[in-house]
Amino acid sequence: MKVVLQNLTKRFPNRNKKGADVIAVNNFSLEIPDGKLIGLLGSSGCGKSTCLNLISGLEKPTAGKIFFGDDDVTDLPPENRGVGLVFQNYALYPHLTVRQNILFPLQNLKGADRPSKPEMEKRALEAAKLVQIDSLMDRRPNELSGGQQQRVAIARALVKMPRVLLLDEPLSNLDARLRLQTREEIRRIQRETGITTVFVTHDQDEAMSISDLIVIMNAGVINQVGKPQDVYDDPANLFVAKFLGTPGINLFRGKVLNEQLLIGGESVMPAKGIKDGPVIAGIRPEGFVLNPQGAFSCTLDRVEVMGRDTSIVSHHSESLNDTIRSIIPAENTVDPDVGTVHFDLKPAKVFLFDPESEVRIPVAGSLGGRE
């Protein structure tokens, strides 16, 4: 089911009645392709959960339209939209068994929409098998792990055979290992069912690992939409560049002079076609190449060996970060007692941004992602 959001805006009254309304979602337009998993990604308060609530019908837009396929569902109540919802807190009924929790949405259907009892049991078992909890059907939620409870919540959403599956921070209450396992399960389930899915998260690793497309939001506005790797390699602005990546991007005050990028007085690489002036230079951690004769020098703090990689932690007078992290292959050895480390830079991992607008500066040919 294709989902189209047209110029959605959602305003909430200010708690201080004399203040201006709070705009949670602002002129938001997006087409979600049929059968894809879309990650809505942004920091707390960016409007991503509000956007999900608008799609589900739990919130009514102040302006704009919502379409499921060719159907305008803007004013349709949630129960008639054919959506499945999974929340952060699972929202299971503690007094009911796993089977009863999964059956609950079907038992509440009315009239011709209500399946027969054998059909309900069949669909509940199929949903449980899909999320691999069919052996737990007679347990109650307090007898399950957090990951198992989340699977029950997903099965309950799937048993209705929804047109659209909506997941609101579904992994936030899980520990690190369970988060990884459960997000892989969500991706598997989505592929097997082919249900159009919207996954809301603040965790960029989650969004990038399982999404077909990611939507980067900030202050209720879309900043960029694209395939996860494309957005990482080609950020539209400084916010997107900072939001994606672990460790985060290294930022420096720099300037362009005679088509050369200068950081701290060192000419670190060409900047063909860019006019002279100040810039913010962003360098991904993997964008450094250790070279004793390299053009870019930093003051070494420490060396952290991380198995297959080595992280060089350093400082620079023009850095906008507390520390600089450079990720290099583990076979490269670094003397931890050397005072200064020198690097060459990988052009595709260096991005330039306007210091005022923070918009990415387009570069002819050599710097910053895919041209």
C-alpha positions as CSV (number, residue, x, y, z in Angstrom):
1,M,0.0,0.0,0.0
2,K,1.5,3.3,-1.1
3,V,1.1,6.1,1.5
4,V,1.2,9.7,0.3
5,L,1.4,12.6,2.8
6,Q,0.6,16.0,1.2
7,N,1.6,19.2,2.9
8,L,0.9,17.9,6.4
9,T,1.0,20.4,9.2
10,K,0.1,19.8,12.9
11,R,-0.1,22.6,15.4
12,F,-0.7,22.2,19.1
13,P,-1.9,25.0,21.4
14,N,0.9,26.4,23.6
15,R,0.6,25.5,27.2
16,N,1.1,29.2,27.9
17,K,-2.2,30.3,26.3
18,K,-0.6,33.7,25.4
19,G,2.2,32.1,23.4
20,A,2.2,31.0,19.8
21,D,1.1,27.5,18.8
22,V,3.7,24.8,18.7
23,I,4.2,23.5,15.2
24,A,5.1,19.8,15.5
25,V,5.0,18.9,11.8
26,N,5.4,21.6,9.2
27,N,4.3,21.3,5.6
28,F,5.4,17.7,5.5
29,S,5.2,16.0,2.1
30,L,6.4,12.4,1.5
31,E,5.5,9.4,-0.7
32,I,6.1,6.1,0.9
33,P,6.4,3.4,-1.8
34,D,4.3,0.2,-1.6
35,G,5.9,-2.6,0.3
36,K,8.9,-0.6,1.6
37,L,10.2,0.0,5.1
38,I,10.8,3.7,5.8
39,G,12.7,5.0,8.7
40,L,11.6,8.3,10.2
41,L,14.7,9.5,11.9
42,G,15.4,12.5,14.1
43,S,16.2,13.7,17.6
44,S,13.5,13.9,20.4
45,G,10.9,16.6,19.7
46,C,11.5,16.6,15.9
47,G,7.9,15.6,15.1
48,K,8.5,12.0,14.0
49,S,6.0,10.4,16.4
50,T,3.5,13.1,15.6
51,C,3.9,12.3,12.0
52,L,3.2,8.6,12.8
53,N,0.2,9.5,14.8
54,L,-1.2,11.5,11.8
55,I,-0.7,8.5,9.5
56,S,-2.5,6.2,12.0
57,G,-5.4,8.7,12.7
58,L,-4.6,9.1,16.4
59,E,-4.0,12.8,15.6
60,K,-5.9,14.9,13.0
61,P,-3.8,17.2,10.8
62,T,-4.2,21.0,11.1
63,A,-3.7,21.1,7.3
64,G,-2.8,18.7,4.5
65,K,-4.0,15.3,3.2
66,I,-3.2,11.6,3.8
67,F,-3.7,9.0,1.1
68,F,-3.5,5.2,1.3
69,G,-3.3,4.2,-2.3
70,D,-6.0,6.3,-4.0
71,D,-8.1,6.6,-0.8
72,D,-8.2,9.9,1.1
73,V,-8.0,8.7,4.7
74,T,-7.4,12.2,6.2
75,D,-10.7,12.2,8.1
76,L,-11.0,8.4,8.6
77,P,-10.9,7.1,12.2
78,P,-8.0,4.9,13.2
79,E,-10.0,1.7,13.4
80,N,-11.1,2.1,9.7
81,R,-7.6,2.8,8.2
82,G,-6.3,-0.7,8.3
83,V,-3.1,0.2,10.2
84,G,-1.2,-1.9,12.8
85,L,0.5,0.0,15.6
86,V,3.4,-1.1,17.7
87,F,4.4,1.2,20.6
88,Q,7.6,1.6,22.6
89,N,6.0,0.3,25.8
90,Y,4.5,-2.9,24.2
91,A,1.0,-2.1,25.7
92,L,0.1,-5.7,26.4
93,Y,-2.7,-6.8,28.6
94,P,-1.0,-8.3,31.7
95,H,-3.9,-10.6,32.6
96,L,-4.2,-12.1,29.2
97,T,-2.0,-14.9,27.7
98,V,0.1,-14.4,24.6
99,R,-2.7,-16.1,22.6
100,Q,-5.4,-13.8,24.0
101,N,-3.3,-10.7,23.5
102,I,-2.8,-11.6,19.8
103,L,-6.5,-12.5,19.4
104,F,-7.8,-9.3,21.0
105,P,-7.9,-7.1,17.9
106,L,-9.8,-9.8,15.9
107,Q,-12.3,-10.3,18.7
108,N,-13.1,-6.6,18.7
109,L,-14.1,-6.6,15.0
110,K,-17.8,-6.2,14.3
111,G,-20.2,-7.6,11.7
112,A,-18.9,-9.0,8.4
113,D,-15.3,-8.0,9.3
114,R,-15.2,-10.4,12.3
115,P,-13.6,-13.7,11.3
116,S,-14.9,-17.0,12.6
117,K,-13.4,-18.4,15.8
118,P,-11.3,-21.1,13.8
119,E,-10.1,-18.4,11.4
120,M,-9.1,-16.2,14.4
121,E,-7.1,-19.0,15.9
122,K,-5.5,-19.8,12.6
123,R,-4.4,-16.2,12.0
124,A,-3.2,-15.8,15.6
125,L,-1.0,-18.9,15.2
126,E,0.3,-17.7,11.9
127,A,1.3,-14.3,13.3
128,A,2.9,-16.0,16.3
129,K,4.9,-18.3,14.0
130,L,6.0,-15.3,11.9
131,V,7.6,-13.6,15.0
132,Q,8.7,-17.0,16.4
133,I,6.7,-17.0,19.7
134,D,4.3,-19.9,18.8
135,S,5.7,-22.0,21.7
136,L,4.8,-19.2,24.2
137,M,1.1,-18.9,23.5
138,D,-0.1,-19.9,27.0
139,R,2.3,-17.6,28.9
140,R,1.4,-14.2,30.3
141,P,3.5,-11.0,29.6
142,N,5.2,-11.1,33.0
143,E,6.6,-14.5,32.1
144,L,8.3,-13.2,29.0
145,S,11.5,-11.3,28.3
146,G,11.4,-7.8,26.9
147,G,12.2,-9.0,23.4
148,Q,9.5,-11.6,23.6
149,Q,6.9,-9.1,24.7
150,Q,7.9,-6.9,21.8
151,R,7.3,-9.8,19.4
152,V,3.8,-10.3,20.9
153,A,3.1,-6.6,20.3
154,I,4.2,-7.1,16.6
155,A,2.1,-10.2,16.2
156,R,-0.9,-8.4,17.6
157,A,-0.4,-5.7,15.0
158,L,0.1,-8.2,12.2
159,V,-2.9,-10.4,13.0
160,K,-5.3,-7.8,11.5
161,M,-3.5,-8.0,8.2
162,P,-3.0,-4.3,8.2
163,R,-2.4,-2.2,5.0
164,V,0.3,-0.2,6.8
165,L,2.4,-1.2,9.8
166,L,3.5,1.6,12.1
167,L,6.3,1.2,14.7
168,D,7.0,3.9,17.2
169,E,10.4,3.5,18.9
170,P,9.8,-0.2,19.2
171,L,13.3,-1.1,20.4
172,S,13.9,1.6,23.0
173,N,13.2,-0.6,26.0
174,L,15.5,-3.4,25.0
175,D,19.2,-4.0,25.9
176,A,21.8,-3.7,23.2
177,R,21.9,-7.4,22.1
178,L,18.1,-7.7,22.0
179,R,17.9,-4.4,20.0
180,L,20.1,-5.9,17.4
181,Q,18.3,-9.2,17.3
182,T,14.8,-7.6,17.2
183,R,15.6,-5.1,14.5
184,E,16.8,-8.0,12.3
185,E,13.6,-9.8,13.0
186,I,11.5,-6.7,12.1
187,R,13.3,-6.5,8.8
188,R,12.8,-10.2,8.1
189,I,9.1,-9.9,9.0
190,Q,8.6,-6.9,6.8
191,R,10.2,-8.6,3.8
192,E,8.2,-11.7,4.3
193,T,4.9,-9.9,4.6
194,G,5.6,-7.1,2.1
195,I,3.6,-4.7,4.3
196,T,4.4,-1.0,3.9
197,T,6.1,-0.1,7.2
198,V,7.0,3.2,8.9
199,F,9.6,2.8,11.6
200,V,10.2,5.8,14.0
201,T,13.5,6.0,15.8
202,H,16.1,8.4,17.1
203,D,18.8,5.8,16.7
204,Q,20.5,6.3,13.3
205,D,22.1,2.8,13.5
206,E,18.7,1.2,13.7
207,A,17.3,3.3,10.8
208,M,20.2,2.8,8.5
209,S,20.5,-1.0,9.1
210,I,16.9,-2.0,8.2
211,S,15.3,0.9,6.2
212,D,14.8,1.0,2.4
213,L,14.7,4.8,2.7
214,I,15.3,7.1,5.6
215,V,13.7,10.4,6.2
216,I,15.8,12.8,8.3
217,M,13.6,15.2,10.3
218,N,14.4,18.3,12.3
219,A,11.9,20.7,13.9
220,G,9.0,19.2,12.1
221,V,10.6,19.6,8.6
222,I,12.1,17.0,6.3
223,N,15.8,17.7,5.8
224,Q,16.6,14.8,3.4
225,V,15.1,11.6,2.0
226,G,17.1,8.8,0.4
227,K,18.7,5.4,0.7
228,P,20.6,5.2,4.0
229,Q,24.1,4.9,2.4
230,D,23.3,7.6,-0.2
231,V,22.3,10.0,2.6
232,Y,25.4,9.2,4.6
233,D,27.7,9.7,1.6
234,D,25.9,12.8,0.3
235,P,24.4,14.8,3.2
236,A,22.3,17.9,2.2
237,N,23.3,20.0,5.1
238,L,25.3,20.1,8.3
239,F,22.5,18.7,10.5
240,V,22.2,15.6,8.4
241,A,26.0,15.1,8.3
242,K,26.2,15.4,12.1
243,F,23.2,13.2,12.7
244,L,24.4,10.2,10.8
245,G,27.5,8.3,11.6
246,T,29.1,6.5,14.6
247,P,31.5,7.9,15.6
248,G,30.2,11.3,14.5
249,I,31.6,13.5,11.7
250,N,34.7,15.6,12.6
251,L,34.0,19.3,12.1
252,F,36.6,22.1,11.6
253,R,36.6,25.8,11.0
254,G,38.3,26.3,7.6
255,K,38.5,28.5,4.6
256,V,38.9,28.2,0.9
257,L,41.7,30.2,-0.7
258,N,42.7,29.9,-4.4
259,E,40.7,26.7,-4.7
260,Q,42.5,25.1,-1.8
261,L,40.9,24.0,1.5
262,L,42.9,25.4,4.4
263,I,42.4,24.2,8.0
264,G,44.6,26.0,10.6
265,G,46.8,27.4,7.9
266,E,47.6,24.0,6.3
267,S,46.5,23.4,2.7
268,V,44.9,20.0,3.2
269,M,43.4,19.3,-0.2
270,P,42.1,21.0,-3.4
271,A,38.7,22.7,-3.4
272,K,38.1,23.1,-7.1
273,G,35.4,25.6,-8.2
274,I,34.7,27.0,-4.7
275,K,34.9,30.7,-4.1
276,D,37.2,32.1,-1.5
277,G,35.8,32.4,2.0
278,P,35.1,30.7,5.3
279,V,33.7,27.2,5.4
280,I,32.9,24.4,7.9
281,A,34.8,21.3,6.8
282,G,33.3,17.9,7.8
283,I,35.5,14.8,7.7
284,R,34.1,11.4,8.3
285,P,36.2,9.3,10.8
286,E,37.1,6.9,8.0
287,G,38.2,9.8,5.8
288,F,41.7,9.9,7.2
289,V,44.8,8.1,5.7
290,L,47.7,7.9,8.0
291,N,50.8,9.3,6.3
292,P,53.9,10.7,8.0
293,Q,54.2,13.3,5.2
294,G,50.4,14.0,5.1
295,A,49.3,17.6,4.7
296,F,46.9,17.6,7.7
297,S,48.4,17.4,11.2
298,C,46.8,16.9,14.6
299,T,48.0,16.7,18.1
300,L,47.8,13.0,19.3
301,D,45.9,12.3,22.4
302,R,45.7,8.5,22.4
303,V,45.4,5.4,20.3
304,E,42.5,2.9,20.8
305,V,42.8,-0.5,19.2
306,M,39.3,-1.9,18.4
307,G,40.0,-5.3,16.8
308,R,39.8,-4.8,13.1
309,D,40.2,-1.0,13.4
310,T,42.3,1.5,15.2
311,S,40.9,4.8,16.5
312,I,43.3,7.7,16.6
313,V,42.0,10.3,19.1
314,S,43.6,13.7,18.5
315,H,43.0,17.5,18.9
316,H,43.2,20.5,16.6
317,S,42.9,24.2,17.3
318,E,40.3,24.6,14.6
319,S,38.2,21.6,15.6
320,L,34.5,22.1,16.5
321,N,34.5,18.8,18.3
322,D,36.0,18.1,21.7
323,T,38.1,15.4,20.1
324,I,38.9,14.2,16.6
325,R,38.4,10.5,15.9
326,S,40.2,9.0,12.9
327,I,39.4,5.4,12.1
328,I,42.2,3.5,10.3
329,P,42.9,-0.2,9.6
330,A,44.3,-2.1,12.5
331,E,47.4,-3.1,10.6
332,N,48.6,0.5,10.6
333,T,50.7,1.1,13.7
334,V,50.9,4.4,15.5
335,D,53.5,5.3,18.1
336,P,51.4,6.5,21.0
337,D,54.2,8.7,22.2
338,V,54.5,10.7,19.0
339,G,53.4,14.2,19.5
340,T,51.8,14.9,16.1
341,V,50.0,12.6,13.6
342,H,49.8,13.5,9.9
343,F,47.0,12.5,7.5
344,D,46.0,12.6,3.9
345,L,42.3,13.0,3.4
346,K,39.9,11.0,1.2
347,P,38.1,13.5,-1.0
348,A,34.8,11.5,-1.0
349,K,34.7,11.7,2.8
350,V,35.2,15.5,3.1
351,F,32.2,17.8,3.0
352,L,32.1,21.6,3.0
353,F,29.2,23.7,4.5
354,D,28.3,27.3,4.5
355,P,28.9,28.6,8.0
356,E,25.8,30.8,8.0
357,S,23.1,28.6,6.3
358,E,24.8,25.3,7.1
359,V,23.8,24.1,3.6
360,R,26.3,21.8,1.8
361,I,28.5,23.7,-0.7
362,P,28.4,21.9,-4.1
363,V,31.8,20.9,-5.3
364,A,32.9,20.2,-8.8
365,G,34.6,16.9,-8.9
366,S,36.8,16.1,-6.0
367,L,35.2,16.7,-2.6
368,G,32.3,15.4,-0.7
369,G,30.3,12.4,-1.8
370,R,28.6,11.7,-5.0
371,E,28.4,14.4,-7.6
